[in-house]
Amino acid sequence: MKNKVLILGTGWLARDIADLLEDIPNYELGGFVVDQPPFERGIEIFGKPIYWIDELEDLDNSYRAVCALGSMKKINIIRKVNEMGIPFINLIHPTVQISRTVTMGEGVIISSGVHIAAFTSIGNHVFINRASIISHEVSIGDYSFVSAGANISCHVNIKQSSFIGIGAIILGHLSVGEKSIVGSGSLVTRDVPDRVKVVGNPAIIIEKDIDGFF
């Protein structure tokens, strides 16, 4: 019997993860979950219901969850689902190449074509999108988002709640600060402080004191 997966959110990322689920054995889409308006009861996506978060109490124990919110708003709904006792799972596409020495928390989503090298550590509720390359001994903090085609070299420390844009390159032995954003296509050649946005080649700070992505 397949476990039913609840996807937190209803936007583009939720629909993308619903498509990803089609390629992963032992799981099937069970529905979508929201905790903020606008919300109309009875609406479906891909023939599956959208649940208001309070309705989860009525579901049986075959349900699991992943979060598909691409902003820091996800922390609140993750906390609520945890309080209801619904476990979070890791979704890893069959085409992912990942070292057996990699460690990861819960709620991790890794999309197709990703390569992750030895002794990398991935925190809770991290999303790694298509064709990203992550070298050995990298650390990716909780709630971080790695966009498609990013290339992260060895011994990089990406702190909690950071966002790495499409095609960004981060050179080895550097850090990306908490709640910071690396813009798409940027080349990071020096440490990125907490709560800044950097863009360009080489990447420079264009915004400070930000509060995470989106």
ZADREN-179692 format. One line per field, with one value per residue (C-alpha): residue number from 1; residue in one letter; y, x, z. Coordinates in pm, 1 decimal, m for minus. Last residue first. Layout:
resi	NUM,... $
resn	a,... $
py	Y,... $
px	X,... $
pz	Z,... $
This chain:
resi	214,213,212,211,210,209,208,207,206,205,204,203,202,201,200,199,198,197,196,195,194,193,192,191,190,189,188,187,186,185,184,183,182,181,180,179,178,177,176,175,174,173,172,171,170,169,168,167,166,165,164,163,162,161,160,159,158,157,156,155,154,153,152,151,150,149,148,147,146,145,144,143,142,141,140,139,138,137,136,135,134,133,132,131,130,129,128,127,126,125,124,123,122,121,120,119,118,117,116,115,114,113,112,111,110,109,108,107,106,105,104,103,102,101,100,99,98,97,96,95,94,93,92,91,90,89,88,87,86,85,84,83,82,81,80,79,78,77,76,75,74,73,72,71,70,69,68,67,66,65,64,63,62,61,60,59,58,57,56,55,54,53,52,51,50,49,48,47,46,45,44,43,42,41,40,39,38,37,36,35,34,33,32,31,30,29,28,27,26,25,24,23,22,21,20,19,18,17,16,15,14,13,12,11,10,9,8,7,6,5,4,3,2,1 $
resn	f,f,g,d,i,d,k,e,i,i,i,a,p,n,g,v,v,k,v,r,d,p,v,d,r,t,v,l,s,g,s,g,v,i,s,k,e,g,v,s,l,h,g,l,i,i,a,g,i,g,i,f,s,s,q,k,i,n,v,h,c,s,i,n,a,g,a,s,v,f,s,y,d,g,i,s,v,e,h,s,i,i,s,a,r,n,i,f,v,h,n,g,i,s,t,f,a,a,i,h,v,g,s,s,i,i,v,g,e,g,m,t,v,t,r,s,i,q,v,t,p,h,i,l,n,i,f,p,i,g,m,e,n,v,k,r,i,i,n,i,k,k,m,s,g,l,a,c,v,a,r,y,s,n,d,l,d,e,l,e,d,i,w,y,i,p,k,g,f,i,e,i,g,r,e,f,p,p,q,d,v,v,f,g,g,l,e,y,n,p,i,d,e,l,l,d,a,i,d,r,a,l,w,g,t,g,l,i,l,v,k,n,k,m $
py	3606.6,3508.1,3582.8,3891.8,4140.8,4360.2,4446.6,4482.1,4501.1,4299.1,4190.3,3866.1,3839.9,3809.1,3948.9,3935.8,3939.6,3982.8,4021.3,3871.0,3711.0,3777.9,3620.0,3485.5,3550.5,3437.8,3388.0,3382.3,3490.2,3332.3,3378.9,3590.4,3460.9,3543.0,3554.5,3435.5,3301.6,3369.9,3196.1,3050.5,2985.1,2699.1,2629.0,2861.3,2921.6,2920.8,3036.5,2869.3,2949.7,3129.3,3009.0,3102.0,3089.9,2985.2,2835.3,2866.8,2750.2,2628.5,2543.4,2281.6,2176.2,2364.3,2451.9,2458.7,2574.3,2431.2,2460.3,2652.5,2562.3,2657.5,2661.7,2565.4,2411.1,2463.8,2323.3,2193.2,2093.3,1824.8,1708.6,1893.5,1989.3,1995.0,2114.1,1948.3,2011.7,2173.6,2119.2,2195.5,2185.5,2104.3,1990.3,2013.5,1863.1,1750.6,1658.6,1381.9,1265.6,1427.5,1533.6,1522.5,1642.7,1515.6,1518.9,1695.7,1664.9,1737.9,1724.1,1703.6,1550.7,1584.4,1476.8,1293.5,1216.0,923.1,702.3,957.4,1093.0,1063.3,1175.8,1007.6,825.6,1157.8,1202.3,1290.4,1297.9,1247.0,1461.6,1288.9,1398.4,1438.7,1736.5,1951.0,1873.5,1999.7,2328.5,2373.0,2312.1,2570.6,2833.1,2763.4,2779.1,3154.1,3178.8,3142.8,2875.6,2678.5,2317.2,2141.9,1763.6,1547.6,1189.1,1026.4,659.9,750.6,838.9,1187.6,1370.2,1587.5,1710.3,1915.1,2195.0,2260.8,2346.3,2064.0,2099.1,1784.5,1581.5,1564.9,1724.9,2023.2,2028.0,2295.6,2176.8,2437.5,2778.3,2927.0,3274.0,3256.0,3101.7,2755.2,2548.7,2177.5,1979.9,1627.2,1259.3,1227.6,879.8,723.9,378.5,448.4,798.0,912.6,1043.9,1229.1,1470.9,1589.7,1671.8,1845.3,2073.2,2146.7,2245.5,2463.5,2647.8,2725.7,2508.8,2478.0,2199.4,1879.3,1585.5,1250.1,930.9,623.1,338.6,0.0 $
px	1034.4,1371.5,1497.1,1451.9,1678.1,1914.9,2131.4,2088.8,2325.8,2615.5,2863.4,2896.3,3195.3,3032.5,2696.8,2446.3,2443.3,2147.4,2217.7,2082.0,2397.8,2734.0,2846.2,3202.3,3408.1,3415.6,3043.9,2969.5,2611.8,2393.0,2075.2,2117.9,2260.9,2014.9,2088.4,1867.0,2170.2,2504.7,2664.6,3004.4,3320.1,3572.1,3503.7,3355.0,2981.2,2829.8,2473.1,2284.6,1940.9,1953.4,2076.9,1841.4,1933.0,1709.1,1983.6,2349.9,2521.4,2867.9,3089.2,3361.1,3360.7,3200.9,2834.5,2704.1,2343.5,2159.7,1809.7,1766.2,1897.4,1650.1,1734.7,1484.2,1748.0,2115.7,2318.4,2665.0,2909.6,3168.8,3189.8,3048.8,2690.4,2581.6,2229.0,2055.3,1700.6,1612.3,1737.9,1475.3,1577.8,1309.9,1553.7,1929.5,2157.5,2508.8,2763.5,3005.8,3053.1,2914.1,2562.6,2455.7,2104.5,1944.5,1585.3,1461.2,1573.9,1313.9,1410.0,1125.7,1343.2,1716.2,1998.1,2329.1,2543.0,2784.8,2592.8,2682.6,2396.3,2321.3,1961.1,1781.6,1534.2,1399.0,1442.2,1142.4,1220.8,931.1,755.2,549.6,193.1,176.1,m60.6,207.7,439.9,174.3,152.0,530.5,555.8,279.9,474.8,813.7,671.0,621.0,996.9,930.0,915.5,625.9,626.0,645.6,635.6,388.3,293.2,m49.2,m116.4,m203.4,m565.7,m699.8,m950.0,m690.7,m578.7,m897.0,m750.4,m491.6,m753.5,m733.7,m712.3,m845.6,m687.6,m809.0,m490.1,m574.0,m913.5,m1147.6,m1420.0,m1363.1,m1248.8,m923.2,m781.4,m676.3,m405.5,m338.1,m324.9,m271.8,m265.3,m380.3,m294.2,m40.9,107.3,412.6,567.9,769.9,886.4,832.2,476.1,587.1,788.2,465.1,317.1,645.8,602.6,242.5,352.1,629.4,386.8,145.6,m82.9,103.0,190.1,191.8,23.6,169.2,m32.9,168.2,134.9,0.0 $
pz	m102.3,43.0,391.5,602.2,424.3,623.4,322.2,m55.0,m351.9,m211.7,m476.9,m674.1,m905.4,m1148.7,m1039.7,m755.2,m375.2,m140.7,229.4,550.4,691.8,525.4,195.4,201.7,m110.2,m474.8,m537.6,m910.5,m985.3,m1251.9,m1048.9,m738.2,m412.2,m134.3,238.2,524.5,715.4,552.7,257.7,341.7,142.2,122.9,m244.6,m505.5,m525.7,m875.6,m942.3,m1226.4,m1088.2,m753.3,m414.4,m130.6,238.1,525.7,742.7,647.5,333.5,434.1,136.2,185.0,m181.3,m472.5,m520.0,m877.3,m919.1,m1220.3,m1078.7,m755.4,m410.2,m137.3,234.0,503.6,733.6,652.1,363.2,454.4,180.4,244.2,m116.8,m416.7,m491.7,m855.0,m935.9,m1229.5,m1108.9,m777.4,m425.7,m158.1,208.6,465.4,735.5,685.8,421.1,514.2,246.7,329.9,m28.4,m343.0,m442.5,m808.9,m906.4,m1227.5,m1107.6,m795.2,m435.0,m166.5,202.1,455.8,724.7,789.4,564.3,571.3,266.3,305.3,60.3,m206.9,m413.3,m783.1,m839.2,m1130.6,m902.3,m765.7,m390.9,m174.7,197.6,437.7,697.3,963.9,1049.8,1428.4,1434.9,1598.9,1308.6,1067.8,1258.6,1266.6,892.5,840.0,1032.6,872.4,520.2,536.2,472.4,103.7,m164.6,m19.0,m129.6,207.0,228.8,419.4,501.2,519.7,598.3,957.7,886.1,814.1,1037.5,1214.0,871.9,840.5,1054.1,780.7,519.6,270.9,m108.0,m268.1,m549.2,m911.0,m1041.7,m818.3,m645.7,m508.4,m270.5,m0.5,m119.5,9.4,m23.0,255.1,473.5,615.9,297.3,231.3,m94.1,m167.4,m134.2,m413.8,m422.2,m265.1,m284.4,m600.2,m702.8,m1064.2,m1022.8,m711.8,m924.8,m1092.1,m752.1,m671.6,m973.1,m876.0,m527.1,m671.0,m897.6,m613.9,m399.0,m68.3,172.0,m32.1,139.1,38.2,57.3,149.7,m98.9,0.0 $
